Amino acid sequence: MRFIFAFSFLLGTPLLLWAQEAPRKPTIFESLMPFVFIIIIFYFLLIRPQQRRARQHSEFLQKLKRGDSVLTSSGILGTIEGITDKFVTLEIADGVRIRILKSQIASLANQNEDQKK
């Protein structure tokens, strides 16, 4: 920074003033930092929890077996009568069976009753 001497006509004494410098442009690193922080925040608040939930759901689907009472994502309660890698056959009433995608099973019916209590 530079100093500028100016003479004050009112006081009759020289004044020491700061010279105004032109504002500098931010570096590329400085201009990208807000975007980096936003990406980090999105990762820890959105992406990572979603990956954890997806992993837990796939582990849950692998543990399903015949005879489990389940709740589908559309709200249908049923008992598993048959299970393959991709599809599940549910008995939703006496003699009424439907075939759905395995990924559409939301939870065990017993878990939902335990959460209400």
Protein Blocks (a to p, Z undefined) as FASTA:
>chain_A
ZZdddddfklopacddddddddddddfklmmmmmmmmmmmmmmmmmmmmmmmmmmmmmmm
mmpcehiacddfkopacddfbdcfkbccddfbghiacdddfklpmbdfklmmmmmZZ
